Amino acid sequence: MTDAPPIVLVLAGNDPSGGAGLAADILTISSLGCHPLPVVTAITVQDTAGMEGFLAMEAEWVSDQARFVLEDMQIAAIKVGVLGSMENLTVLAEIAADYPDIPLILDPVFATGDGSAFADEDMVSAMRELLLPHTTVLTPNSLEARRLATDDPDEQDGLTVDEAALRLRQFGPEFVLVTGTHELTPNVTNTLFGRAGRVRSDSWDRLPGSYHGSGCTLASALAAFLANGLEMSQAAREAQEYTWHSLKNGYRPGMGQFIPDRLFWARGKGDEDEPA
């Protein structure tokens, strides 16, 4: 028997379009040489244009799915997306406390691309208080970073990315990787913050179009590179590059958003153009 690849536990909702959620996580993690363990936290009814329905799994089922494999296998990283309910969030906080040595990568998904909500204000507050202290790296976009940094909407609007990241770091995560897709800048700048402030900033050509599952791709890629043994700064860079190429080679299989091509490398793509 050969040695097992690095194993990544993933907690997320199922998106039947395959653009985001567990399908995106599984494709990304597998593409980068790891074995994914998918734990279903919610079931959605959606396509590439938007979400029509949402059903959270019972917390006991989420807990049992995760704990059975945690007790069976040596897991190198945990990646978290949509949790679906306050009960599921609490379950994850308990699991994270029981397994503090496993890096936890948290993608704070509060809404779909069309604006459908995955989390209310109580869940945002609970994430801040219960999950961030156990988080190795938090991967919000700039809007999510501001919302998670403070409950005051007026204050959110006035926060810079650096100010929001500093506040988030004070809640407990070791690192915060803020993506700049939603900022009004010519290029997209993503910034990794650590205990001493900025660790690195990377600038990428802004691609045309709207993509379904870009955040899932980045967070899962980061989890995979950490599981493969890269240190945080290099893992963040590699995860961004992989995500940029996935987006650049994205396709539009339906009538809505583009979907990142997480297997671009298998189709001989990704080497012809390097990002800025």
N, C-alpha and C positions, 0 to 999 in steps of 0.2 A: 504494500500500500504506500502511496505517496503521502507526503505531509499535506495537511489541509491548508487551504488558503486562509488568509486573515478573515475573521468572521465579524460581520456588522449586524447588530440588532437594530431593526427599524420599526418605529411605532408611527403609524400614519393612517389616513383614511384611504379608501379605495376610490379611484377616479376611473370610471369605465371608458373614458376617452383615451386613457393611457398617457395623457399629457403630463399630469401631475400626480401627487400622492404616491402610493405604494409602487405603482408601475414605473414611475419615473425613478424612484429610489432603487428599485431592483435592477433596472437597466443600467443605471449609472454605477452602482456598486459592483455589479457583475462585470461591466465594461472595464473597470479599473482593477480587476483581478482579485476581488473579494467575494466571499459567500454571504449573501443577504439572508437574514431571518425576519420575514415580514409579520408584524403583529398588527392586526386590523383594529383600528380604534373607532372607525366610523364607515358608513356606507353612503355614498352620494349618488344622486341621479344628475348627471351633467354631461355636456359635450364640449366641444372646443369653443362654443359661444357663451356658455354660462351654466349655472347650476339651477336645477329645478327642485331638488329635494335633498334632505340630509337626515341621517339617522345615526346617532351615537351608539356604539356598542355598550353593553352593560360592563360596568367597571370590573366586576369579578372575572368576566371573560378576558378582558384586557390584561388583568393581573396574571391570570393563569397562563395565558399564551406566552407572556414574557418570562415568567418565573420558571416555567417548565424547561425552556431552552437555556435560560441562564444557569440552571442547575446541571444541565447536561453537557454544555459545550464551553470552551474557553473563548470568550467574546472580547474582541479587541477594541470595539467602539460601539456607542449607542447613538443613533440618529433619531431625532424626534421632529415630527411635523404636526399636522392637525391632531388634536387630542379629543375634541368633540364635546366634552362635558367637564364640569368641575370635578365630578367623581373620578374621571379618568386622569385628570391633572393631579389629583391627590394621590392616586395609585402610583403614578410615575414618580412623584416626589418621594414616596416611600421606597420604591425600587432603587432610585438614585442614591438614597441614603444608605441602603443596604449594600450597594456595590460602588463605593466611592472611588475605587481604583480604576474603574472603566471610564475613559473619556466620554463625556456626553456633549453632543453637538445639537443645539436647539435652534430650529428654524421657527420663529414665532409667527405662524400664519394666522392672521386675524380675519382675512376676507379673501374671496376669490378675485380673479382679475375683473369680473363684471360687478364687483362690489357686494356680493352676497356674503353675509357675516358668518364666521366660524366661531367667534368669541365675543362675549359681551364685556362690559367694563369690570364686572366682578371677576371674570376669568383672567382678564389682563392684570388686575391687581394680585390675584392668586399666583399667577405665573411669576410676577415680580418677587413675591414674598416666599413662595414655596420651591420654585424651580431654579431661579437664577443662582441661589447659593450653591447649587449642585452642578452648575453648568461649566463645562470646560471652555467652550466657545459658543457664543451667541451670534447668529447670522441674520440680523434684520436688514431690510431695506431702510432708507432714510426716514420714510413715513412711519414704519413700524418702530424704529428706534425712538423717535420723538414720542409716539403714543405710549410706549412702554416706560419711558423715562419719567413721565409725570401724568397725573390724572387731570391736570388743568389744561383744557383745550387752548386757551389763550396763550398759556406758557409754551405749549407745544409748538405753536406757530413761530415763536421767537427763538427757539433753540437752534444753534448751529449743529452740524453733525458732530463736531468735536465735543460740544457741551453735552449733547445727548449721550454720546458714548461714555464720557466721564461719569455721568450719573448712573448709567447702566453698570459700569464697572464697580461702582460703590455698592450695588445690590448683590455682588458676589461672583459673577462669571470671571474666569481667569483671563479670557480674551473676548473681544467684541469685533466682529468683522461687519462693517456697515457698507452696504452696496449703494451706489449713487445713481441708479437707473432713473429714479424719479426726480433728480435734481436737474435744474435748467442749465446744463453745461454742455459744451460741444462734444466732449468725450465723457465716458462713464468712468468715474474714479471710485475705486473701492479701497477702504482704509481699514487696516487691522490695528486695533488698540490693545495694549497690555497694561501691566501695572505701572509702567513708567510713561505711559502716554502712547503716542503713535509708534507702532512697530514698523509698518511699511504702508505705502500707498501705491496702487497700481492703476494706470490709466489705459483704457481700452477704447478702440473706435466704437462710436455709437452706431449700432446696427438699425436698419429700418425695420418696421413691422412691430407687431405685438406678439409676445411669446407666452405660451401656457406651460408653466412648470419650470421656469428658469431658476427660481429660488430653491425648489426641491433639488434641482440638478447640482447647484453650487454646494448646498449643505451636505448632500450625499457624497459628492466628490471629495469634499473636505474630510468627511468621516472615513472614506476609503483611503485617502492618502495618509491620514494619521494612523489608521489601522495597518498600513504598509510600513510604518516606522519612520515617516518623515517628521521632522520637527515642525512646530506650528507655522513659522514664517514661510518656510519652503512649501509646506502643505497648502497654505493659503494661496500662494502664487500658482502652484500647479493646478489647484482646483479652479481658480479663475480662468486659467488658460484653457483647460478642458471645457469649461462651461461656455467660454466665448466661441470656441470652435463648434460646439454643439449647437449654439444659437445661429452662428454664421451658416451652418449647413442644415438649418431647420427646414421643415416642410409643412405644407398646409393640407392635411388630409380631409378636412371638413370645411364648413362654411364660416368658422370662427378664427381663432388665433392660430399662429404657427406653433408647431411642437419641435422642441430641440431634438436633433439627431444625436442621441447618446452613443451610437455606434458608427459615427462618421469615419473613424479610423479603419473600420472593417470594410468600408466602401472605397478606400483609397483616397479619402479626403482629409484635409486638415494641414497638409504640408505646404500647400502652394502659397498661402498668404499668412504672414505672421502679424499679429496685432501690434499696435503702437506701444 
